[in-house]
Amino acid sequence: MDHPREEPHHRPGAEGNGNEQGRGEGQVNGNNQGENEHVAVVNARQDDGVISAEESEYIPSVLGRDDPLRMKLTREELEWAKEVKDIVEGYPDLENLSDFMCAQLAIAAKGNMEEAVQKAFGLQEFCKEYKILNSYQEGCQKLQFMIRQFPRMMMSWGFSEEDGTYVLAHDTKYFDTTVLSTPDKVDSWMAGAYYLHTTMTPDMATIRKGHIVLIECEGVDWSRKQDYKLLQKLFSQLISVYPQKSEMRHYHTGMVVNLLTSMVKRFLSKDLRDLITMGLQHDCRLDQVYMVPDVPTANDRMILRLQETLRRRYDNEKSFKLADC
């Protein structure tokens, strides 16, 4: 059953078979800038045969979730990915990367080989420190841990047919690092963050276009004591090195936060500034839209959808070969 009201920038449809209770998150009604833009594609071939000449020449910027073009590379991206693969194979201290990850690093770094290699080393160190096996089974466990530890923070995950990308809804009010009271909990949460990033990059189209994060900010207690050293570690060790792109849309931020953000944005590149939107409004807090009919059901729905997208990621990673491009 769909949610009783239209979701902000969302309409029915999401990762999953559509039978789970609360189906309704998943579509974003964005500005669709660039909807008609296309990028050249190399060898756009489906598993079951050759697609049309028109499709073989272009990749639309808005693609359906199951469109085979989501795993295609542009000619430039293919060259970058092959160069990344050649370079990383020359580093004895760097474990072999999948062809998928080589392409992901290449797209995220936009051909900057030094940046791509630095990110590869950074991810390897992160996985070693937190003993991450990089497996679907472990990923499901760590993602579930994240949701259960912060049951009201991660509200929704789904796919936007209109924007052609994935969407995460997040409630900042309920983020509290004090619940991570033991070293084991911290390690599991950090591993969960790694698998969340992996989930949010299931195919080349999402890596190229980026995913969208809807962030509820109303009611945040700025005086709450947080473990800022832990947050700094998360940003420096994972977020800054993981090859991804996120468009962040902040709701109900308030005048002070808007002013502070506008000052900070002056020091960011135009590409980063364009990914941050503040001061968006909806007729209610986003949790009233997403956390229905109750928190446990919303959590179960969220876990299911994350696990389904993580499976999509690992299936794509297993089958993707640069030699076939």
C-alpha positions as CSV (number, residue, x, y, z in Angstrom):
1,M,0.0,0.0,0.0
2,D,1.4,3.4,-0.9
3,H,1.9,6.1,1.7
4,P,-1.1,8.2,2.5
5,R,0.4,11.4,1.1
6,E,2.8,12.2,-1.7
7,E,6.4,12.1,-0.6
8,P,8.6,15.2,-1.1
9,H,10.2,14.7,-4.5
10,H,9.0,11.1,-4.4
11,R,6.3,9.0,-5.9
12,P,5.5,5.3,-5.7
13,G,8.2,2.9,-6.9
14,A,11.3,1.5,-5.2
15,E,14.0,-1.2,-5.2
16,G,12.3,-4.5,-4.5
17,N,9.4,-6.6,-5.8
18,G,6.8,-4.1,-4.8
19,N,5.1,-6.5,-2.4
20,E,6.6,-5.3,0.8
21,Q,4.5,-3.3,3.1
22,G,4.8,0.5,2.8
23,R,5.9,0.5,-0.8
24,G,6.0,4.1,-1.8
25,E,9.5,5.6,-1.4
26,G,11.8,5.7,-4.3
27,Q,11.1,8.3,-6.9
28,V,12.5,11.8,-6.9
29,N,10.8,14.6,-8.8
30,G,14.0,16.6,-9.3
31,N,14.7,19.5,-11.7
32,N,15.7,17.1,-14.4
33,Q,18.4,19.4,-15.7
34,G,20.4,17.6,-18.3
35,E,17.6,15.1,-18.9
36,N,18.2,15.5,-22.7
37,E,22.0,15.3,-22.4
38,H,23.7,12.2,-23.6
39,V,27.2,10.8,-23.4
40,A,28.9,8.7,-26.0
41,V,29.0,5.0,-25.3
42,V,31.4,2.3,-26.3
43,N,30.0,-1.1,-27.5
44,A,26.5,-0.8,-26.1
45,R,25.7,-4.5,-26.4
46,Q,23.1,-6.4,-24.4
47,D,23.6,-9.9,-23.1
48,D,21.0,-11.2,-25.5
49,G,22.2,-9.4,-28.6
50,V,23.1,-6.2,-30.3
51,I,20.9,-3.2,-29.5
52,S,20.0,-0.5,-32.0
53,A,22.6,1.8,-33.6
54,E,21.0,4.9,-31.9
55,E,21.3,3.2,-28.5
56,S,24.9,2.1,-29.3
57,E,26.0,5.7,-29.8
58,Y,24.5,7.4,-26.8
59,I,23.7,6.8,-23.1
60,P,20.8,8.8,-21.9
61,S,21.4,10.6,-18.6
62,V,18.1,9.2,-17.3
63,L,17.8,5.5,-17.4
64,G,15.5,2.9,-15.8
65,R,16.8,0.8,-13.0
66,D,17.1,-2.3,-15.1
67,D,18.3,-0.7,-18.3
68,P,21.4,-2.6,-19.6
69,L,23.0,0.8,-20.5
70,R,23.4,1.5,-16.8
71,M,26.6,-0.7,-16.9
72,K,28.1,0.9,-20.0
73,L,31.1,3.2,-20.1
74,T,31.8,6.1,-22.4
75,R,34.8,5.9,-24.6
76,E,36.7,8.3,-22.3
77,E,35.7,6.3,-19.2
78,L,36.9,3.1,-20.7
79,E,40.3,4.5,-21.4
80,W,40.5,5.9,-17.9
81,A,39.4,2.5,-16.4
82,K,42.0,0.6,-18.4
83,E,44.7,3.0,-17.3
84,V,43.7,2.7,-13.7
85,K,43.8,-1.1,-14.0
86,D,47.3,-1.0,-15.5
87,I,48.6,1.3,-12.8
88,V,47.1,-0.5,-9.8
89,E,48.5,-3.8,-11.1
90,G,51.9,-2.3,-10.9
91,Y,51.7,-1.7,-7.1
92,P,52.6,-4.9,-5.2
93,D,51.2,-3.4,-2.0
94,L,47.8,-2.8,-3.5
95,E,45.5,-5.8,-3.7
96,N,44.0,-6.6,-7.0
97,L,40.9,-4.6,-7.7
98,S,37.9,-5.8,-9.7
99,D,37.3,-4.3,-13.2
100,F,34.2,-2.7,-11.7
101,M,36.1,-0.9,-9.0
102,C,38.8,0.2,-11.5
103,A,36.0,1.8,-13.6
104,Q,34.4,3.3,-10.5
105,L,37.6,4.9,-9.4
106,A,38.2,6.2,-12.9
107,I,34.7,7.8,-13.2
108,A,34.9,9.3,-9.8
109,A,38.3,10.8,-10.3
110,K,37.5,11.9,-13.9
111,G,40.7,10.5,-15.2
112,N,43.0,11.8,-12.5
113,M,45.2,8.7,-12.0
114,E,46.9,10.0,-8.9
115,E,43.6,10.6,-7.2
116,A,42.3,7.2,-8.3
117,V,45.3,5.4,-6.9
118,Q,45.1,7.3,-3.6
119,K,41.5,6.4,-3.2
120,A,42.3,2.8,-3.9
121,F,45.0,2.7,-1.2
122,G,42.6,4.6,1.2
123,L,39.8,2.0,0.7
124,Q,42.2,-0.9,1.2
125,E,43.5,0.6,4.5
126,F,40.0,1.2,5.7
127,C,38.9,-2.4,4.9
128,K,42.0,-3.8,6.7
129,E,41.4,-1.6,9.8
130,Y,37.8,-2.6,10.2
131,K,38.3,-6.2,9.0
132,I,35.8,-5.8,6.1
133,L,35.4,-9.0,4.0
134,N,33.7,-7.1,1.2
135,S,31.0,-9.8,0.8
136,Y,27.3,-9.7,0.3
137,Q,26.6,-11.8,3.5
138,E,28.7,-9.5,5.7
139,G,27.2,-6.4,4.1
140,C,23.7,-7.5,4.9
141,Q,24.6,-8.0,8.5
142,K,26.4,-4.6,8.8
143,L,23.7,-2.7,7.1
144,Q,21.1,-4.2,9.4
145,F,23.3,-3.2,12.4
146,M,23.3,0.4,11.2
147,I,19.6,0.6,10.9
148,R,18.9,-1.1,14.3
149,Q,21.4,1.2,16.1
150,F,19.8,4.3,14.6
151,P,16.2,3.2,14.0
152,R,14.8,6.6,13.1
153,M,17.8,8.1,11.2
154,M,17.8,6.0,8.0
155,M,14.3,6.5,6.7
156,S,14.1,5.4,3.1
157,W,16.0,4.0,0.2
158,G,14.6,3.7,-3.3
159,F,15.0,4.3,-7.0
160,S,13.8,7.4,-8.9
161,E,12.5,6.5,-12.3
162,E,12.1,10.2,-13.1
163,D,15.7,11.2,-12.2
164,G,17.2,7.8,-13.1
165,T,19.1,7.4,-9.9
166,Y,18.8,6.2,-6.3
167,V,17.6,8.2,-3.3
168,L,18.4,8.0,0.4
169,A,16.2,9.8,3.0
170,H,18.1,10.7,6.3
171,D,17.0,12.3,9.5
172,T,19.8,14.2,11.2
173,K,17.8,14.7,14.4
174,Y,18.2,11.1,15.4
175,F,21.9,10.8,14.8
176,D,23.6,10.2,18.1
177,T,27.1,8.8,18.3
178,T,26.8,8.1,22.1
179,V,24.9,4.9,21.2
180,L,28.2,3.5,19.8
181,S,29.3,2.7,23.4
182,T,31.8,0.0,22.7
183,P,34.8,-0.5,20.3
184,D,32.9,-3.4,18.6
185,K,29.9,-1.2,18.0
186,V,32.1,1.5,16.5
187,D,33.8,-1.1,14.2
188,S,30.5,-2.5,13.1
189,W,29.1,1.0,12.4
190,M,32.2,1.9,10.3
191,A,31.9,-1.3,8.4
192,G,28.2,-0.6,7.9
193,A,29.1,2.8,6.5
194,Y,31.4,1.1,4.0
195,Y,28.7,-1.2,2.8
196,L,26.2,1.7,2.6
197,H,28.5,3.4,0.2
198,T,28.9,0.2,-1.7
199,T,25.1,-0.2,-1.9
200,M,24.7,3.4,-3.1
201,T,27.0,2.7,-6.1
202,P,25.4,-0.3,-7.8
203,D,26.1,0.5,-11.4
204,M,28.1,2.8,-13.7
205,A,25.1,5.1,-14.3
206,T,24.7,5.8,-10.6
207,I,28.5,6.3,-10.1
208,R,28.5,8.8,-13.0
209,K,25.3,10.6,-12.2
210,G,25.5,10.3,-8.4
211,H,22.7,9.4,-5.9
212,I,20.4,11.9,-4.1
213,V,20.2,12.3,-0.3
214,L,17.2,14.0,1.3
215,I,18.2,15.3,4.7
216,E,15.7,16.3,7.3
217,C,17.2,18.9,9.7
218,E,14.3,20.2,11.7
219,G,14.6,19.7,15.5
220,V,18.3,18.9,15.5
221,D,19.8,19.5,19.0
222,W,23.1,21.2,18.2
223,S,24.1,21.2,21.8
224,R,24.1,17.3,21.9
225,K,27.5,16.0,22.5
226,Q,28.8,13.9,19.6
227,D,32.0,12.0,19.1
228,Y,33.5,14.4,16.7
229,K,36.7,12.4,16.5
230,L,34.8,9.5,15.3
231,L,33.0,11.6,12.7
232,Q,36.3,13.1,11.6
233,K,37.6,9.6,11.2
234,L,34.6,8.6,9.1
235,F,35.1,11.5,6.8
236,S,38.8,11.3,6.4
237,Q,39.1,7.5,6.1
238,L,36.0,6.7,4.1
239,I,33.9,9.5,2.8
240,S,36.8,11.4,1.4
241,V,38.2,8.3,-0.4
242,Y,35.2,6.3,-1.5
243,P,34.6,6.9,-5.2
244,Q,31.0,8.3,-5.3
245,K,29.0,11.4,-6.0
246,S,26.1,12.6,-3.8
247,E,23.6,15.4,-4.3
248,M,22.4,16.6,-0.9
249,R,19.0,18.3,-0.5
250,H,18.5,19.7,3.0
251,Y,15.0,20.3,4.4
252,H,13.9,22.6,7.1
253,T,17.4,23.9,7.9
254,G,16.6,27.3,9.4
255,M,18.1,30.7,8.8
256,V,21.3,30.2,10.9
257,V,22.3,26.9,9.2
258,N,21.5,28.4,5.8
259,L,23.7,31.4,6.4
260,L,26.6,29.3,7.7
261,T,26.3,26.9,4.8
262,S,26.3,29.8,2.3
263,M,29.6,31.0,3.8
264,V,31.2,27.6,3.6
265,K,30.1,27.0,0.1
266,R,32.1,30.0,-1.1
267,F,35.3,27.9,-0.4
268,L,34.0,24.9,-2.4
269,S,34.4,24.2,-6.0
270,K,31.4,24.9,-8.3
271,D,30.9,21.2,-8.8
272,L,30.5,20.7,-5.0
273,R,28.4,23.8,-4.6
274,D,26.0,22.5,-7.2
275,L,25.5,19.3,-5.2
276,I,24.3,21.1,-2.0
277,T,20.8,22.6,-1.7
278,M,19.7,24.2,1.6
279,G,16.4,25.5,2.9
280,L,14.0,23.2,1.1
281,Q,10.5,22.9,2.6
282,H,7.7,20.3,2.9
283,D,4.4,20.5,4.7
284,C,5.6,18.1,7.4
285,R,8.8,16.5,8.7
286,L,10.0,13.8,6.4
287,D,9.7,11.1,9.1
288,Q,5.9,11.6,8.9
289,V,6.2,10.5,5.3
290,Y,8.7,7.7,5.5
291,M,8.4,6.1,8.9
292,V,5.0,4.6,8.3
293,P,3.0,2.8,9.5
294,D,5.5,2.5,12.3
295,V,9.3,2.6,12.9
296,P,9.9,-1.2,13.0
297,T,8.1,-1.7,9.7
298,A,9.9,1.2,8.1
299,N,13.2,-0.3,9.4
300,D,12.4,-3.7,7.9
301,R,11.5,-2.1,4.6
302,M,14.7,-0.1,4.5
303,I,16.9,-3.1,5.3
304,L,15.2,-5.2,2.6
305,R,15.7,-2.5,-0.1
306,L,19.3,-1.9,0.9
307,Q,20.1,-5.6,0.8
308,E,18.4,-5.9,-2.7
309,T,20.5,-3.1,-4.1
310,L,23.7,-4.5,-2.5
311,R,23.0,-7.8,-4.3
312,R,22.6,-5.8,-7.5
313,R,26.0,-4.2,-6.9
314,Y,27.8,-7.5,-6.3
315,D,26.1,-9.2,-9.3
316,N,27.2,-6.3,-11.5
317,E,30.7,-6.3,-10.1
318,K,31.0,-10.1,-10.7
319,S,29.9,-9.9,-14.3
320,F,31.6,-6.6,-15.4
321,K,34.8,-7.1,-17.5
322,L,36.7,-4.3,-19.1
323,A,37.8,-6.7,-21.8
324,D,34.2,-7.0,-22.9
325,C,33.7,-3.3,-23.3
